[in-house]
Every structure is written in structure tokens, then in C-alpha cells.
Amino acid sequence: MFSLTDKVAVVTGASRGLGRAIALAFADQGADVVLAARSRPDLEQLREEIEAKGRRALVAPTDVTDAGQLRALAETAVARLGRLDVWVNNAGGDSSIEGGWAEWLDVTEAGWERMLALNLKGQVFGAQAAARAMRALGRGGSIIFLSSIDSLYAAPGGEGIYGACKAAINNITQTMAVELGQYQIRVNAIAPAVVETPLTAPWLASPEDRRTRSAFYPLRRVGQPPDVAAAAVYFASDEAAWVSGAVLLVSGGAVMTSDPYRYLMRVNRAE
């Protein structure tokens, strides 16, 4: 089960974190992978790891905020590897955007635009490029968005725009699933909680930070990239052939709650 043998997958933001884990998991399941990100050296290292597993890997430096580059990415996958079966919209985040990763009173117009370009525009036009290529090939396919637990409740402390983008992604996932179903193209999203990646490293810098974060989750740990990669393998596989429009929460048991901080305090007292 969950074989991706001979499928071709594009993964954006593949140079590190979740994208890297997803690309490796796809290769383990038999897929050939097109690796997209802005950092060529990291992609070249990942290409070598995938080729060592006996699969093909293609490095395609791409800025996902440029819709033309996204179209070229889809065209390259088809031209070089002969098909396009899976597209993972993973690129995003970036807590360094000044005036974008900020509380609402400190948001700037430039920060707003950069956040939307990276976390919404890139995902929408990446999915569009993938869907057009899949429709032309006539084999169907799977498009996977990376949403976030922030899409489901308030995201204070600087993550407001990010959370708003991810909430939009949830609706876009469902709308695209309806529109693209006629072409046998499935569209789903994964909504992780905190996963240990370079983006979240500052939040887990000390043992106390890690203990506090872990205590929030009923399974008592933060996520790891393979947790999310496994969900991506499922959505990409034929075992999910009748699953489209789903937003899968990968969150260690944390769910939308009216007062997550009260829950956290209760857990801490119990320990």
C-alpha cells in the first residue's frame, strides 16, 4: 500500500524542513521528484540523496512568488520526466518578513504584500500550473497544500497574516477539489501544528521552550517532519483515490478549542 512507484512529484520549498522530508518520503515510496526552492546547493545535496535511493531527482530553482516560474516548473517536470502526478505546495512561512510576521498594529503594507505573495499567491498559482499540466496529460493527479493549525483559530503574536493565508488555503482546497474533480485531479491540504523545522527552531531553543510546547499537545511532543511527510504520501497515493477536498489536521491531538491556554495550564498542573 501507499506505493508511489513511477509517479512524478513536484515539491516546492524542498530544500529543508517539511519539503525535504516529503521529497525523501516520496522517493522512498518509488516516486521521481522535482525539487523546487530558491537555494540550489541544498537542492543539489537532496538530489544526491534521492538518487542514492535509486530514483530520479531534478533540481529546479524556483521563486514561488513568480507565477511565470511556477508555470515553467510544471512544464519542466513534464518535459524532463514525462509526466506530472503530484504537486506539493509546501513553500511558505518566513518569519523574517518585516512588517508581515508582526502583530496587527505593526503590519505594514509591504509586509502584507510579501506575506501574501509567499503564503497565498505562490500556492494558488502553483496549483493552477499543476492542474493545467495534469489536465493536458489526462491522467488525473494529486495537488497537496500545506495549511496550518493556525488556519483554525486565532493566531496572535505575529502570525495573523500567516494564519489568514492558511485559512484561505483551506477554502481554496475545497473549491479546487470541486472544480478539478471532473479531471480526476484530487486536491487536499495538510494542517500541521508546530513541527520541528528551521522555521520553528527559535520556539524550541531551550528545554523549557520544548517542554512548554510539548505539553500543549495531548501526545506530549512537537511534530517531526516525517509526521507530515507520511500524510503527504497518503494523499499522493492511490489509497486516497476517493479523498478530495479534505483538510487533515496533523497536530498531536490538539484540536480547535476556545481556550487552548487554559488547557495548557491544566496539563502543566497535572504534571
C-alpha positions in Angstrom: 0.0 0.0 0.0 0.9 3.7 -0.5 3.3 2.9 -3.3 4.2 5.9 -5.5 6.2 3.8 -8.0 7.0 5.7 -11.2 4.9 8.7 -10.2 6.5 12.1 -10.8 6.1 14.7 -7.9 6.9 18.3 -7.7 7.7 19.6 -4.2 8.2 23.3 -3.6 10.2 24.5 -0.7 12.1 21.2 -0.9 15.5 22.4 0.3 14.8 22.0 4.0 12.2 21.2 6.7 8.9 19.7 5.6 9.6 19.9 1.9 12.8 18.0 2.3 11.1 15.3 4.4 8.2 15.0 1.9 10.6 14.7 -1.1 12.6 11.9 0.7 9.4 10.1 1.7 8.1 10.2 -1.9 11.4 8.8 -3.1 11.3 6.0 -0.5 7.8 5.1 -1.9 9.1 4.9 -5.5 8.5 8.4 -6.9 10.7 10.6 -9.0 10.9 14.1 -7.6 11.3 17.6 -9.0 12.9 19.7 -6.2 12.0 23.3 -6.2 13.3 26.1 -3.9 15.5 29.2 -4.2 18.6 27.5 -2.7 20.4 25.4 -5.4 23.2 24.0 -3.1 20.7 22.5 -0.7 18.7 21.1 -3.5 21.8 19.5 -5.1 22.5 17.7 -1.8 19.0 16.4 -1.7 19.2 15.3 -5.3 22.2 13.2 -4.4 20.3 11.6 -1.5 17.3 10.7 -3.7 19.4 9.3 -6.5 21.2 7.1 -3.9 17.7 5.6 -3.3 17.5 4.7 -7.0 15.0 7.4 -8.0 15.4 10.3 -10.4 15.6 13.8 -9.0 15.6 17.1 -10.9 16.8 20.3 -9.3 14.7 23.3 -10.4 15.5 26.6 -8.6 12.2 28.4 -8.4 10.8 31.6 -6.7 7.2 30.6 -6.0 6.2 34.3 -5.8 6.7 34.5 -9.6 3.8 32.8 -11.4 5.8 32.5 -14.6 8.4 30.5 -12.8 5.7 28.2 -11.4 4.4 27.6 -14.9 7.9 26.8 -16.1 8.3 24.4 -13.2 5.3 22.4 -14.2 6.5 22.4 -17.9 9.9 21.3 -16.8 8.6 18.3 -14.9 6.6 17.1 -17.9 9.4 17.8 -20.4 12.2 16.2 -18.4 10.4 13.4 -16.6 7.5 12.7 -18.9 4.5 13.3 -16.6 3.2 15.1 -13.5 1.2 13.1 -10.9 1.7 15.0 -7.7 2.3 18.7 -6.8 3.0 19.7 -3.2 2.6 23.4 -2.4 5.0 23.5 0.6 7.0 26.7 0.2 5.9 29.4 2.6 6.4 30.7 6.1 9.3 33.1 6.6 9.1 34.7 10.0 11.8 37.2 8.9 9.4 39.3 6.8 9.5 42.7 8.5 6.0 44.1 8.9 4.5 40.9 7.8 5.3 38.5 10.6 4.0 41.0 13.2 1.1 41.9 15.4 -1.7 43.6 13.5 -0.8 47.1 14.8 2.7 46.7 13.4 1.7 45.2 10.0 2.9 47.3 7.1 1.6 47.3 3.5 4.9 46.0 2.2 5.0 43.2 4.8 1.3 42.3 4.0 2.1 42.0 0.3 5.2 39.9 0.8 3.4 37.5 3.1 0.5 37.1 0.7 2.9 36.6 -2.2 4.8 33.8 -0.4 2.0 32.1 1.5 -1.0 32.5 -0.8 -0.2 33.7 -4.3 2.6 31.1 -4.7 0.2 28.3 -3.6 -2.7 29.3 -5.8 -0.7 29.7 -9.0 1.4 26.7 -8.2 -1.8 24.6 -8.0 -3.1 26.3 -11.2 0.1 25.4 -13.1 0.0 21.8 -11.9 -3.7 21.4 -12.7 -3.3 22.7 -16.2 -0.5 20.3 -16.8 -2.4 17.4 -15.3 -5.5 18.2 -17.3 -3.5 18.3 -20.5 -1.9 14.9 -19.7 -5.3 13.4 -19.0 -4.1 11.1 -16.2 -5.5 13.0 -13.2 -3.3 13.8 -10.2 -3.0 14.9 -6.7 -2.4 18.5 -5.5 -1.4 18.9 -1.8 -1.5 22.2 0.0 0.3 22.8 3.3 -2.1 24.6 5.6 -1.6 25.1 9.3 -3.4 24.6 12.6 -3.2 28.5 12.6 -6.0 28.4 10.0 -8.5 27.1 12.5 -8.3 29.6 15.4 -6.7 32.9 16.4 -3.0 33.2 15.7 -1.8 36.1 17.8 1.8 37.2 18.5 2.7 37.9 14.9 1.2 35.0 13.0 -2.0 36.8 12.0 -1.3 37.2 8.3 0.2 33.7 8.1 -3.0 32.3 9.7 -5.2 34.3 7.4 -3.4 32.9 4.4 -3.7 29.4 5.7 -7.4 29.8 6.4 -7.8 30.9 2.8 -5.9 27.8 1.7 -8.5 25.6 3.4 -11.3 27.2 1.4 -9.3 27.2 -1.9 -8.5 23.5 -1.3 -12.2 22.7 -1.1 -13.2 24.9 -4.1 -10.4 23.5 -6.3 -11.4 20.0 -5.3 -15.0 20.6 -6.6 -13.8 22.3 -9.8 -11.0 19.9 -10.7 -12.8 16.7 -9.8 -14.1 16.4 -13.4 -10.4 15.9 -14.5 -9.7 13.3 -11.8 -7.5 15.8 -10.0 -7.7 15.5 -6.3 -6.9 18.5 -4.0 -6.2 18.1 -0.3 -4.5 20.0 2.5 -2.4 19.1 5.5 -2.7 21.4 8.5 0.2 20.7 10.9 0.7 22.1 14.4 4.3 23.0 15.5 6.7 20.8 13.7 10.5 20.9 14.4 12.0 22.6 11.4 14.4 25.5 10.8 11.4 27.9 10.8 10.3 26.8 14.3 13.8 26.3 15.8 13.7 29.6 17.8 10.5 28.4 19.5 12.2 25.2 20.7 15.6 26.8 21.6 15.6 25.7 25.3 14.5 22.6 27.3 11.8 24.8 28.9 10.6 26.0 25.5 10.4 22.4 24.3 8.6 21.3 27.5 6.0 24.1 27.2 5.3 23.4 23.5 5.1 19.7 24.0 2.7 20.0 26.9 0.2 21.7 24.7 -0.3 18.6 22.6 -2.2 15.6 24.0 0.5 13.3 22.6 3.1 15.3 24.6 5.6 16.1 21.9 6.0 18.6 19.0 5.8 17.2 15.5 8.6 15.9 13.4 8.9 16.3 9.6 8.2 12.6 8.9 4.8 13.0 10.6 3.8 15.4 7.9 5.6 13.5 5.1 3.5 10.4 5.9 0.3 12.4 5.4 1.6 13.7 2.1 2.4 10.1 1.0 -1.2 9.1 1.8 -2.7 12.0 -0.2 -0.4 11.3 -3.1 -1.1 7.6 -3.2 -3.9 5.6 -4.9 -5.2 4.7 -1.4 -6.6 8.2 -1.3 -8.2 7.9 -4.7 -11.7 8.9 -3.3 -10.4 11.6 -1.0 -10.5 15.2 -2.2 -11.3 18.5 -0.5 -10.0 17.2 2.8 -8.0 19.3 5.3 -6.1 16.8 7.5 -5.1 18.1 11.0 -1.7 16.7 11.9 -1.3 18.1 15.4 -0.5 15.6 18.0 -4.1 15.5 19.1 -4.5 19.3 19.5 -7.8 20.5 18.0 -9.6 23.8 17.7 -10.5 25.0 21.2 -11.9 28.2 22.6 -9.2 28.4 25.2 -6.0 26.4 24.4 -4.1 28.3 27.1 -6.4 27.1 29.8 -5.8 23.5 28.6 -2.1 24.1 28.6 -2.2 25.3 32.2 -4.3 22.3 33.3 -1.8 19.9 31.7 1.1 21.7 33.4 -0.6 21.5 36.8 -1.3 17.8 36.3 2.4 17.2 35.6 
